[in-house]
């Protein structure tokens, strides 16, 4: 199975390992590779990737991890990486269509991310779909639908959040449900994508991702 979060993490890490000088938002970063990868892994929730997990996977003492977390430069790096990832994830969702199986994977990965990071992804996308809801409402009144470009973005965002809300309902459900109601009016032939068939159980997905993460870390650091 392809894990999009892991692909991004290790593509960035590979660049960091190969470049003599690494910049992020014009700030030079010069942490040891292990600690840079540690910062990248702060994308995930602590309950999913615990202090003990990080210590084991990276071969770093727990005391050293806690010390890094106390440093301004390290946590600033974490914040910059979250910002970069959020931008990449939003662009990924908007720029292309995926199979329903992939939307399930993306939604499950999204829910494993740290809460602040999820909001950085979620808020701009939900604002986007809210505006498209208004536009579609106006179009329905005049017997029309969205332009092709807006229609693609509308369904891409809606499919993703429909999966997310299926797994974990939130305050966003009202906005998502309104979009689904509009689909029923304007695109009745497309309502079938609301019917979900899960491919993996939540705990199985989490465990498989964690095992793949451990494998990739071992390969990248040659532990």
DRENPA-3360 file (N, C-alpha, C; in nm, 2 decimals, always signed):
BEGIN
1 = XXXXXXXX = +0.08/-0.12/+0.00/+0.00/+0.00/+0.00/+0.09/+0.13/+0.00 ~ +0.04/+0.22/-0.07/+0.12/+0.35/-0.08/+0.07/+0.44/+0.03 ~ +0.16/+0.50/+0.11/+0.13/+0.59/+0.21/+0.19/+0.73/+0.17 ~ +0.10/+0.82/+0.15/+0.14/+0.95/+0.10/+0.22/+1.03/+0.20 ~ +0.19/+1.02/+0.32/+0.26/+1.10/+0.42/+0.41/+1.05/+0.43 ~ +0.42/+0.92/+0.42/+0.56/+0.86/+0.43/+0.64/+0.90/+0.30 ~ +0.57/+0.90/+0.19/+0.64/+0.94/+0.07/+0.70/+1.09/+0.08 ~ +0.61/+1.17/+0.13/+0.66/+1.31/+0.15/+0.77/+1.32/+0.25;
9 = XXXXXXXX = +0.75/+1.26/+0.36/+0.86/+1.27/+0.47/+0.99/+1.22/+0.42 ~ +1.00/+1.11/+0.35/+1.12/+1.05/+0.31/+1.18/+1.12/+0.18 ~ +1.09/+1.18/+0.10/+1.15/+1.26/-0.01/+1.22/+1.38/+0.04 ~ +1.16/+1.45/+0.14/+1.22/+1.56/+0.20/+1.35/+1.52/+0.27 ~ +1.34/+1.41/+0.34/+1.46/+1.37/+0.41/+1.58/+1.33/+0.32 ~ +1.54/+1.27/+0.21/+1.65/+1.24/+0.11/+1.72/+1.37/+0.06 ~ +1.64/+1.47/+0.03/+1.69/+1.60/-0.02/+1.79/+1.65/+0.09 ~ +1.74/+1.64/+0.22/+1.82/+1.70/+0.33/+1.95/+1.62/+0.34;
17 = XXXXXXXX = +1.95/+1.49/+0.32/+2.07/+1.41/+0.33/+2.17/+1.44/+0.22 ~ +2.12/+1.48/+0.10/+2.21/+1.49/-0.02/+2.26/+1.63/-0.04 ~ +2.18/+1.73/+0.02/+2.23/+1.87/+0.00/+2.33/+1.91/+0.10 ~ +2.43/+1.98/+0.06/+2.53/+2.03/+0.16/+2.47/+2.14/+0.24 ~ +2.39/+2.22/+0.18/+2.32/+2.33/+0.26/+2.17/+2.32/+0.23 ~ +2.09/+2.32/+0.34/+1.95/+2.30/+0.32/+1.88/+2.42/+0.38 ~ +1.78/+2.48/+0.30/+1.70/+2.59/+0.34/+1.56/+2.56/+0.34 ~ +1.48/+2.61/+0.44/+1.34/+2.60/+0.44/+1.29/+2.74/+0.48;
25 = XXXXXXXX = +1.21/+2.80/+0.39/+1.17/+2.94/+0.40/+1.29/+3.04/+0.43 ~ +1.39/+3.02/+0.35/+1.51/+3.10/+0.36/+1.59/+3.08/+0.49 ~ +1.55/+2.99/+0.57/+1.62/+2.96/+0.70/+1.71/+2.84/+0.68 ~ +1.84/+2.85/+0.70/+1.93/+2.74/+0.69/+1.91/+2.64/+0.81 ~ +1.90/+2.51/+0.77/+1.88/+2.41/+0.87/+2.01/+2.32/+0.88 ~ +2.06/+2.29/+1.00/+2.18/+2.22/+1.01/+2.18/+2.12/+1.12 ~ +2.06/+2.06/+1.14/+2.05/+1.95/+1.24/+2.12/+1.82/+1.19 ~ +2.16/+1.74/+1.28/+2.20/+1.60/+1.24/+2.08/+1.53/+1.18;
33 = XXXXXXXX = +2.11/+1.44/+1.08/+2.00/+1.38/+1.01/+1.90/+1.31/+1.09 ~ +1.94/+1.25/+1.20/+1.84/+1.18/+1.29/+1.75/+1.28/+1.35 ~ +1.80/+1.40/+1.39/+1.71/+1.50/+1.45/+1.62/+1.57/+1.35 ~ +1.67/+1.58/+1.23/+1.59/+1.64/+1.12/+1.47/+1.54/+1.09 ~ +1.50/+1.41/+1.09/+1.39/+1.31/+1.07/+1.30/+1.31/+1.19 ~ +1.35/+1.33/+1.30/+1.27/+1.34/+1.42/+1.17/+1.46/+1.41 ~ +1.22/+1.57/+1.36/+1.13/+1.68/+1.34/+1.02/+1.65/+1.24 ~ +1.06/+1.58/+1.13/+0.96/+1.54/+1.03/+0.85/+1.45/+1.09;
41 = XXXXXXXX = +0.89/+1.36/+1.18/+0.79/+1.27/+1.24/+0.70/+1.34/+1.34 ~ +0.72/+1.46/+1.37/+0.63/+1.54/+1.45/+0.50/+1.58/+1.38 ~ +0.50/+1.54/+1.25/+0.37/+1.55/+1.17/+0.26/+1.47/+1.23 ~ +0.30/+1.36/+1.29/+0.20/+1.26/+1.35/+0.16/+1.29/+1.49 ~ +0.04/+1.25/+1.53/+0.00/+1.26/+1.66/+0.09/+1.18/+1.76 ~ +0.10/+1.24/+1.88/+0.19/+1.17/+1.98/+0.13/+1.04/+2.02 ~ -0.01/+1.03/+2.02/-0.07/+0.90/+2.06/-0.05/+0.79/+1.95 ~ -0.02/+0.83/+1.83/+0.01/+0.74/+1.72/+0.16/+0.70/+1.72;
49 = XXXXXXXX = +0.24/+0.80/+1.74/+0.38/+0.78/+1.74/+0.44/+0.83/+1.87 ~ +0.45/+0.75/+1.97/+0.48/+0.79/+2.10/+0.63/+0.82/+2.12 ~ +0.67/+0.87/+2.23/+0.81/+0.90/+2.26/+0.89/+0.77/+2.26 ~ +0.83/+0.66/+2.31/+0.89/+0.53/+2.31/+0.92/+0.48/+2.16 ~ +0.82/+0.50/+2.08/+0.83/+0.46/+1.94/+0.94/+0.54/+1.87 ~ +0.94/+0.67/+1.89/+1.05/+0.75/+1.83/+1.19/+0.71/+1.88 ~ +1.20/+0.69/+2.00/+1.33/+0.64/+2.06/+1.37/+0.51/+2.00 ~ +1.28/+0.42/+1.99/+1.32/+0.29/+1.93/+1.35/+0.30/+1.78;
57 = XXXXXXXX = +1.26/+0.37/+1.71/+1.28/+0.37/+1.56/+1.40/+0.45/+1.52 ~ +1.44/+0.55/+1.59/+1.55/+0.64/+1.55/+1.68/+0.61/+1.63 ~ +1.67/+0.52/+1.73/+1.78/+0.49/+1.81/+1.83/+0.62/+1.88 ~ +1.74/+0.70/+1.94/+1.77/+0.82/+2.01/+1.71/+0.80/+2.15 ~ +1.79/+0.84/+2.25/+1.74/+0.83/+2.39/+1.62/+0.92/+2.41 ~ +1.53/+0.88/+2.49/+1.41/+0.96/+2.52/+1.45/+1.09/+2.57 ~ +1.55/+1.10/+2.66/+1.60/+1.22/+2.72/+1.64/+1.32/+2.61 ~ +1.71/+1.27/+2.50/+1.76/+1.35/+2.40/+1.64/+1.41/+2.31;
65 = XXXXXXXX = +1.54/+1.33/+2.29/+1.42/+1.37/+2.22/+1.35/+1.48/+2.30 ~ +1.33/+1.47/+2.43/+1.27/+1.57/+2.51/+1.36/+1.70/+2.51 ~ +1.49/+1.68/+2.51/+1.57/+1.80/+2.51/+1.55/+1.87/+2.38 ~ +1.55/+1.80/+2.26/+1.53/+1.87/+2.14/+1.40/+1.95/+2.14 ~ +1.30/+1.89/+2.20/+1.16/+1.95/+2.20/+1.16/+2.08/+2.29 ~ +1.26/+2.09/+2.37/+1.27/+2.21/+2.45/+1.35/+2.33/+2.38 ~ +1.41/+2.30/+2.27/+1.48/+2.40/+2.19/+1.39/+2.47/+2.10 ~ +1.41/+2.61/+2.10/+1.33/+2.69/+2.00/+1.36/+2.66/+1.86;
73 = XXXXXXXX = +1.48/+2.64/+1.82/+1.52/+2.61/+1.68/+1.46/+2.48/+1.63 ~ +1.46/+2.38/+1.72/+1.40/+2.25/+1.68/+1.25/+2.26/+1.66 ~ +1.18/+2.32/+1.75/+1.03/+2.33/+1.74/+0.99/+2.43/+1.63 ~ +1.08/+2.53/+1.60/+1.05/+2.62/+1.49/+1.06/+2.54/+1.36 ~ +1.16/+2.45/+1.35/+1.18/+2.36/+1.23/+1.05/+2.28/+1.22 ~ +1.00/+2.22/+1.33/+0.88/+2.14/+1.33/+0.76/+2.22/+1.27 ~ +0.75/+2.35/+1.31/+0.64/+2.43/+1.26/+0.66/+2.46/+1.11 ~ +0.78/+2.48/+1.06/+0.80/+2.51/+0.92/+0.77/+2.39/+0.84;
81 = XXXXXXXX = +0.81/+2.27/+0.89/+0.78/+2.15/+0.82/+0.63/+2.12/+0.81 ~ +0.56/+2.15/+0.92/+0.42/+2.13/+0.92/+0.35/+2.22/+0.81 ~ +0.40/+2.34/+0.80/+0.35/+2.44/+0.70/+0.37/+2.39/+0.56 ~ +0.49/+2.34/+0.54/+0.53/+2.29/+0.40/+0.44/+2.17/+0.37 ~ +0.43/+2.08/+0.47/+0.35/+1.96/+0.44/+0.20/+1.99/+0.42 ~ +0.14/+2.08/+0.49/+0.00/+2.12/+0.48/-0.02/+2.18/+0.34 ~ +0.07/+2.26/+0.29/+0.06/+2.32/+0.16/+0.06/+2.20/+0.05 ~ +0.16/+2.11/+0.07/+0.17/+2.00/-0.03/+0.04/+1.91/-0.03;
89 = XXXXXXXX = -0.01/+1.88/+0.09/-0.12/+1.79/+0.10/-0.25/+1.86/+0.04 ~ -0.27/+1.99/+0.06/-0.38/+2.06/+0.00/-0.37/+2.05/-0.15 ~ -0.25/+2.08/-0.20/-0.23/+2.08/-0.34/-0.26/+1.95/-0.40 ~ -0.21/+1.84/-0.33/-0.23/+1.71/-0.38/-0.38/+1.68/-0.40 ~ -0.46/+1.71/-0.30/-0.60/+1.69/-0.30/-0.68/+1.76/-0.41 ~ -0.63/+1.89/-0.44/-0.70/+1.97/-0.53/-0.66/+1.94/-0.68 ~ -0.54/+1.90/-0.69/-0.48/+1.89/-0.83/-0.51/+1.77/-0.91 ~ -0.56/+1.66/-0.84/-0.58/+1.54/-0.92/-0.69/+1.46/-0.86;
97 = XXXXXXXX = -0.75/+1.37/-0.95/-0.85/+1.27/-0.90/-0.78/+1.14/-0.85 ~ -0.85/+1.08/-0.75/-0.80/+0.95/-0.70/-0.91/+0.85/-0.70 ~ -0.87/+0.73/-0.69/-0.97/+0.62/-0.67/-1.03/+0.63/-0.53 ~ -1.15/+0.56/-0.51/-1.21/+0.56/-0.38/-1.12/+0.50/-0.28 ~ -1.04/+0.40/-0.32/-0.95/+0.33/-0.23/-0.84/+0.43/-0.18 ~ -0.79/+0.51/-0.27/-0.69/+0.61/-0.23/-0.75/+0.72/-0.14 ~ -0.87/+0.76/-0.17/-0.93/+0.86/-0.08/-0.94/+0.80/+0.06 ~ -0.97/+0.67/+0.07/-0.98/+0.61/+0.20/-0.84/+0.62/+0.27;
105 = XXXXXXXX = -0.74/+0.58/+0.20/-0.60/+0.59/+0.25/-0.56/+0.73/+0.30 ~ -0.59/+0.83/+0.21/-0.56/+0.97/+0.24/-0.63/+1.02/+0.37 ~ -0.76/+0.98/+0.38/-0.84/+1.02/+0.49/-0.79/+0.95/+0.62 ~ -0.75/+0.83/+0.61/-0.70/+0.76/+0.73/-0.56/+0.82/+0.77 ~ -0.48/+0.85/+0.67/-0.35/+0.92/+0.71/-0.37/+1.06/+0.77 ~ -0.47/+1.13/+0.71/-0.50/+1.26/+0.76/-0.54/+1.26/+0.91 ~ -0.61/+1.16/+0.95/-0.66/+1.15/+1.09/-0.55/+1.11/+1.18 ~ -0.44/+1.06/+1.13/-0.32/+1.03/+1.22/-0.23/+1.15/+1.24;
113 = XXXXXXXX = -0.25/+1.26/+1.16/-0.17/+1.38/+1.17/-0.20/+1.45/+1.30 ~ -0.10/+1.53/+1.34/-0.11/+1.62/+1.46/-0.23/+1.72/+1.44 ~ -0.30/+1.75/+1.55/-0.42/+1.83/+1.53/-0.40/+1.97/+1.47 ~ -0.29/+2.04/+1.51/-0.26/+2.17/+1.45/-0.24/+2.15/+1.30 ~ -0.17/+2.05/+1.26/-0.14/+2.03/+1.12/-0.27/+2.00/+1.04 ~ -0.36/+1.92/+1.10/-0.49/+1.89/+1.04/-0.57/+2.02/+1.01 ~ -0.56/+2.11/+1.11/-0.63/+2.23/+1.09/-0.57/+2.32/+0.97 ~ -0.44/+2.31/+0.96/-0.37/+2.39/+0.86/-0.42/+2.33/+0.72;
121 = XXXXXXXX = -0.45/+2.21/+0.71/-0.49/+2.15/+0.59/-0.64/+2.17/+0.57 ~ -0.71/+2.15/+0.68/-0.86/+2.15/+0.67/-0.93/+2.28/+0.65 ~ -0.88/+2.38/+0.72/-0.95/+2.51/+0.71/-0.95/+2.57/+0.57 ~ -0.84/+2.58/+0.50/-0.84/+2.64/+0.37/-0.93/+2.56/+0.27 ~ -0.93/+2.42/+0.28/-1.01/+2.34/+0.20/-1.16/+2.35/+0.22 ~ -1.19/+2.36/+0.35/-1.33/+2.38/+0.38/-1.38/+2.51/+0.34 ~ -1.30/+2.62/+0.35/-1.34/+2.75/+0.30/-1.37/+2.74/+0.15 ~ -1.28/+2.66/+0.09/-1.29/+2.65/-0.06/-1.43/+2.58/-0.09;
129 = XXXXXXXX = -1.46/+2.47/-0.02/-1.58/+2.40/-0.05/-1.71/+2.48/-0.01 ~ -1.69/+2.56/+0.09/-1.80/+2.65/+0.13/-1.84/+2.75/+0.02 ~ -1.73/+2.81/-0.04/-1.76/+2.90/-0.15/-1.81/+2.83/-0.27 ~ -1.77/+2.71/-0.29/-1.82/+2.64/-0.41/-1.97/+2.59/-0.38 ~ -2.00/+2.57/-0.25/-2.14/+2.54/-0.22/-2.23/+2.66/-0.25 ~ -2.19/+2.78/-0.22/-2.26/+2.90/-0.25/-2.28/+2.91/-0.40 ~ -2.17/+2.89/-0.47/-2.17/+2.90/-0.62/-2.27/+2.80/-0.68 ~ -2.26/+2.68/-0.63/-2.35/+2.57/-0.68/-2.50/+2.60/-0.65;
137 = XXXXXXXX = -2.52/+2.66/-0.53/-2.66/+2.69/-0.50/-2.72/+2.80/-0.60 ~ -2.63/+2.89/-0.63/-2.68/+3.00/-0.73/-2.70/+2.94/-0.86 ~ -2.61/+2.84/-0.90/-2.62/+2.78/-1.03/-2.75/+2.69/-1.04 ~ -2.78/+2.62/-0.94/-2.90/+2.54/-0.93/-3.03/+2.62/-0.95 ~ -3.03/+2.74/-0.89/-3.15/+2.83/-0.91/-3.17/+2.87/-1.05 ~ -3.06/+2.88/-1.13/-3.07/+2.92/-1.27/-3.07/+2.80/-1.36 ~ -3.08/+2.68/-1.31/-3.08/+2.56/-1.39/-2.95/+2.52/-1.45 ~ -2.84/+2.56/-1.38/-2.70/+2.53/-1.43/-2.63/+2.45/-1.33;
145 = XXXXXXXX = -2.50/+2.42/-1.36/-2.41/+2.35/-1.27/-2.28/+2.43/-1.27 ~ -2.18/+2.38/-1.19/-2.05/+2.45/-1.18/-1.98/+2.43/-1.32 ~ -1.88/+2.53/-1.34/-1.79/+2.51/-1.45/-1.71/+2.39/-1.43 ~ -1.65/+2.33/-1.54/-1.58/+2.20/-1.53/-1.46/+2.21/-1.43 ~ -1.39/+2.32/-1.43/-1.28/+2.33/-1.34/-1.32/+2.34/-1.19 ~ -1.43/+2.41/-1.16/-1.48/+2.42/-1.03/-1.54/+2.29/-0.99 ~ -1.61/+2.22/-1.08/-1.67/+2.10/-1.05/-1.57/+1.99/-1.01 ~ -1.45/+1.99/-1.08/-1.35/+1.89/-1.04/-1.30/+1.92/-0.90;
153 = XXXXXXXX = -1.27/+2.05/-0.87/-1.22/+2.08/-0.73/-1.33/+2.05/-0.63 ~ -1.45/+2.08/-0.66/-1.56/+2.05/-0.56/-1.57/+1.91/-0.53 ~ -1.57/+1.82/-0.63/-1.58/+1.68/-0.60/-1.45/+1.62/-0.54 ~ -1.34/+1.67/-0.57/-1.21/+1.62/-0.51/-1.21/+1.65/-0.36 ~ -1.25/+1.77/-0.32/-1.25/+1.81/-0.18/-1.36/+1.73/-0.11 ~ -1.48/+1.73/-0.17/-1.59/+1.66/-0.11/-1.56/+1.51/-0.09 ~ -1.51/+1.44/-0.18/-1.48/+1.30/-0.17/-1.38/+1.28/-0.05 ~ -1.28/+1.36/-0.04/-1.19/+1.35/+0.07/-1.26/+1.36/+0.20;
161 = XXXXXXXX = -1.33/+1.47/+0.22/-1.39/+1.50/+0.35/-1.51/+1.41/+0.38 ~ -1.57/+1.36/+0.28/-1.68/+1.26/+0.30/-1.62/+1.13/+0.37 ~ -1.50/+1.09/+0.32/-1.43/+0.98/+0.38/-1.39/+1.01/+0.52 ~ -1.33/+1.13/+0.54/-1.29/+1.17/+0.68/-1.40/+1.17/+0.77 ~ -1.52/+1.22/+0.73/-1.63/+1.23/+0.82/-1.69/+1.09/+0.85 ~ -1.68/+1.00/+0.75/-1.72/+0.86/+0.78/-1.64/+0.80/+0.89 ~ -1.51/+0.83/+0.90/-1.43/+0.77/+1.00/-1.44/+0.85/+1.13 ~ -1.46/+0.98/+1.13/-1.46/+1.06/+1.25/-1.54/+1.19/+1.23;
169 = XXXXXXXX = -1.66/+1.19/+1.28/-1.75/+1.30/+1.26/-1.69/+1.42/+1.34 ~ -1.71/+1.54/+1.28/-1.66/+1.66/+1.34/-1.76/+1.78/+1.31 ~ -1.72/+1.90/+1.35/-1.81/+2.01/+1.33/-1.82/+2.04/+1.18 ~ -1.73/+1.98/+1.10/-1.73/+2.01/+0.96/-1.84/+1.93/+0.89 ~ -1.91/+1.84/+0.96/-2.01/+1.75/+0.90/-2.12/+1.83/+0.84 ~ -2.16/+1.94/+0.90/-2.27/+2.02/+0.85/-2.24/+2.07/+0.71 ~ -2.12/+2.12/+0.69/-2.08/+2.18/+0.56/-2.07/+2.06/+0.46 ~ -2.01/+1.95/+0.50/-2.00/+1.84/+0.41/-2.13/+1.79/+0.37;
177 = XXXXXXXX = -2.22/+1.77/+0.46/-2.36/+1.72/+0.43/-2.44/+1.82/+0.34 ~ -2.41/+1.95/+0.36/-2.48/+2.05/+0.27/-2.43/+2.03/+0.13 ~ -2.30/+2.00/+0.11/-2.24/+1.98/-0.02/-2.30/+1.85/-0.08 ~ -2.32/+1.75/+0.00/-2.38/+1.63/-0.05/-2.53/+1.65/-0.09 ~ -2.60/+1.73/-0.02/-2.74/+1.76/-0.06/-2.74/+1.83/-0.20 ~ -2.64/+1.92/-0.22/-2.64/+1.99/-0.35/-2.60/+1.89/-0.46 ~ -2.52/+1.80/-0.43/-2.49/+1.69/-0.53/-2.61/+1.62/-0.57 ~ -2.69/+1.58/-0.48/-2.82/+1.51/-0.51/-2.91/+1.59/-0.60;
185 = XXXXXXXX = -2.91/+1.72/-0.59/-2.99/+1.81/-0.67/-2.93/+1.83/-0.81 ~ -2.80/+1.86/-0.81/-2.74/+1.90/-0.94/-2.67/+1.78/-1.01 ~ -2.62/+1.68/-0.94/-2.55/+1.57/-1.00/-2.61/+1.44/-0.95 ~ -2.74/+1.41/-0.97/-2.79/+1.28/-0.91/-2.72/+1.16/-0.95 ~ -2.66/+1.16/-1.07/-2.59/+1.04/-1.12/-2.46/+1.01/-1.04 ~ -2.42/+1.10/-0.96/-2.29/+1.09/-0.89/-2.30/+1.06/-0.74 ~ -2.43/+1.05/-0.69/-2.44/+1.03/-0.55/-2.39/+0.89/-0.50 ~ -2.37/+0.80/-0.59/-2.32/+0.67/-0.55/-2.19/+0.67/-0.48;
193 = XXXXXXXX = -2.11/+0.77/-0.50/-1.98/+0.77/-0.44/-1.99/+0.79/-0.29 ~ -2.11/+0.83/-0.24/-2.13/+0.84/-0.09/-2.13/+0.70/-0.02 ~ -2.15/+0.60/-0.10/-2.16/+0.46/-0.04/-2.02/+0.41/-0.02 ~ -1.98/+0.38/+0.10/-1.85/+0.35/+0.13/-1.83/+0.20/+0.16 ~ -1.72/+0.14/+0.11/-1.68/+0.00/+0.15/-1.54/+0.01/+0.20 ~ -1.52/-0.01/+0.33/-1.38/+0.00/+0.38/-1.30/-0.11/+0.34 ~ -1.17/-0.08/+0.31/-1.08/-0.18/+0.27/-1.00/-0.24/+0.38 ~ -0.97/-0.15/+0.48/-0.89/-0.20/+0.60/-0.95/-0.15/+0.73;
201 = XXXXXXXX = -0.93/-0.22/+0.83/-0.97/-0.18/+0.96/-0.87/-0.08/+1.02 ~ -0.92/+0.01/+1.10/-0.84/+0.12/+1.15/-0.71/+0.08/+1.22 ~ -0.72/-0.02/+1.31/-0.60/-0.06/+1.38/-0.50/-0.13/+1.29 ~ -0.55/-0.21/+1.19/-0.47/-0.27/+1.09/-0.39/-0.17/+1.01 ~ -0.46/-0.06/+0.97/-0.40/+0.04/+0.89/-0.29/+0.11/+0.97 ~ -0.32/+0.15/+1.09/-0.22/+0.21/+1.18/-0.10/+0.13/+1.20 ~ -0.12/+0.00/+1.22/-0.01/-0.09/+1.25/+0.08/-0.11/+1.12 ~ +0.01/-0.12/+1.01/+0.09/-0.14/+0.88/+0.17/-0.01/+0.85;
209 = XXXXXXXX = +0.11/+0.10/+0.87/+0.18/+0.23/+0.84/+0.30/+0.24/+0.93 ~ +0.28/+0.20/+1.06/+0.39/+0.21/+1.16/+0.51/+0.12/+1.12 ~ +0.47/+0.00/+1.07/+0.57/-0.10/+1.03/+0.65/-0.05/+0.91 ~ +0.58/+0.01/+0.82/+0.64/+0.07/+0.70/+0.73/+0.18/+0.73 ~ +0.69/+0.26/+0.83/+0.77/+0.38/+0.87/+0.90/+0.33/+0.93 ~ +0.89/+0.23/+1.02/+1.01/+0.17/+1.08/+1.10/+0.12/+0.98 ~ +1.05/+0.05/+0.87/+1.13/-0.01/+0.77/+1.20/+0.11/+0.69 ~ +1.13/+0.21/+0.66/+1.19/+0.32/+0.58/+1.30/+0.40/+0.66;
217 = XXXXXXX = +1.27/+0.41/+0.79/+1.37/+0.48/+0.88/+1.50/+0.39/+0.88 ~ +1.49/+0.26/+0.90/+1.60/+0.17/+0.90/+1.68/+0.18/+0.77 ~ +1.61/+0.19/+0.66/+1.68/+0.20/+0.53/+1.75/+0.34/+0.51 ~ +1.68/+0.44/+0.56/+1.73/+0.58/+0.53/+1.85/+0.61/+0.62 ~ +1.85/+0.55/+0.74/+1.96/+0.58/+0.84/+2.06/+0.47/+0.85 ~ +2.03/+0.36/+0.79/+2.11/+0.24/+0.79/+2.14/+0.20/+0.93 ~ +2.03/+0.19/+1.01/+2.05/+0.15/+1.15/+2.08/+0.00/+1.17;
% end
